[in-house]
């Protein structure tokens, strides 16, 4: 049930991000979520998009190094403490969260959280057992 994330390694220099987003836009790839972490020389751009295959191809054609990984998406309430509740479920199951980022949906009063963990299946199981709704690729397509 995991969703696909594109991890794009980019130079940390002026214009790089606009070149990536422009390339995607010109190929009708819509961004659903985006996170970027940087070092002095490199950026790590994490993307959830509506068309992984096209995004991967057009960015690779531009010379970008891309890694596609499975991540867990979970829907949480948009209220103080709701993220903590989800994280506590994972913590009690001894599941380490390597990183996460969140994005708001357009119509409902909740947020989607993307989690990178070591074992997606176990994280999905414990989150579902705790009553959380997992995000599917179909959910992302509807955004």
N, C-alpha and C positions, 0 to 999 in steps of 0.2 A: 504493500500500500504506500510505500515511500514515494516521494516526488523527486524529480531530477533537478539538480542544481548545476549550472555551468560555473566553473571556477576559471577565471581568465587572468593570466599573469601579464601585467602591463608595466611599462616604464612609468615611473613617477615623474612626469614632465608635463609642461604646459601643452594642452591640446589633446592629450592621449584619451581622456575620458570622452570628449566630444567626438573624436574619431570613432570610438567604439559605438557610442549611442547612435551616431549618424549612420554608420554601417548597418546597424540593426534596423533602424527606422526605414532606410532605403530598401530593405528587404522584407518589409512588413512584419518584423518581429516586434512584438509588444512586450515591454517590461512589466512584470507583475511585482517583483521585489528586487531590491538591489542593496548590496552592502559592499563597502570598500574599506580595506585596511591597508595602511601604507608603511613602508620603511623609507629610508632616505632615498633609495634608488628604485625600489619596486613597489607596485601596488598589487593587491589581491582583490579582484573584483568578483563578487559572488552574485549570480543572477538567477532568478526564476523568470522564465519567459513563456510565451504562448506557443513557441515552435522551436524546440530544442535542436532538431536536426538542421534546420536552416541556420539558426544562430551559430551552431558549432561550425558548420561548413563555411559560412561567409567570414567568420572571424579567423578561422584557420587559413583561409585563402589570403587574408590580410597579414598573415605571419604571426598571429597571436598563439601562444601556448595555452591550450584549453584542457581542462580535466572535467569530466562529467561524473558526478557522484550522487548517490542516493542520500537524501536527507529526510527527516521526519517533520511533517507539518502538523501542528495542533491548533485547534480553534480554542481560544480562551475568552472569557468575558472581559469586557472593557471596563474594569473597575479595579481599584487598588487591591493588591493582594492576589489577584487571579494568576498572574505569572508565577508568583511564589508557590501557589498550590500545585501547579504543574511541575515545577522544579523539585518540590518536596517529594512528589511521587517518584520521580526518577532517582533522587538522592536515596530514598528508602530502599529502592531496588538496586542500589549500588551501581547506578549508571552515570558515568561522567559525561557532562555536556562540554564538548570541545569549544563550541561557539554557538551563538544564536543571534538572530535578528528578527524583527517583527515588522508587520505592515498592517494597516487598517483596511478593512473592506469598505466597499462603497455604500452599502445599504443597511447592513445590520450593525448592531451595537456590540461588536466583538472585534478582536484582532486575530490575525494569523501569525503564528510564531514558527519559524524555521529553526530546527535544532540539528546540529551535527553531533552524533553520538557514535560510540564504537559499535554498538549492536542495535541496528534499527528495529529488528523484529521484537527484541525484548523491550525496548523503549515503547514501541507501539502497543504491545500487549499490556504493559503496566499502566500506560496512560488510558487506554480504553477501559481496562478494569476499574480505573478510578473515575470513570464517567466522562472523560474528555472525548471530544469528537476529533478524529484525525482528518487531515486535509488530503485529498486525493488529487491526482493529475486533473481529473474532471472538475473538481472545485476550482483549481487554478484557471482552467480554461474558461470558466464562467465569469471570471473577474473582468 
